[in-house]
């Protein structure tokens, strides 16, 4: 992913957007810091539909008995 300074992105916004639509997003930097990303709307929609790990766990369709209980026994020996 290419990086472009904010002043250059302003001057060539149309080209930056065209590149993003073609699948080449750009990171916009300001004073050397990464501040924003320009990507196609299709890519944005794909990313916004990805559920978080917490939501995936919360939507688990099984019963409580489907998940085995954790053992207190250490998996391996620990040298102290």
Secondary structure, DSSP 8 states (H G I E B T S, - for coil): -EEEEHHHHHHTHHHHHHHHHTT--EEEEETTEEEEEE--HHHHHHHHTS--HHHHHHT--S-GGGS----SS-SS----
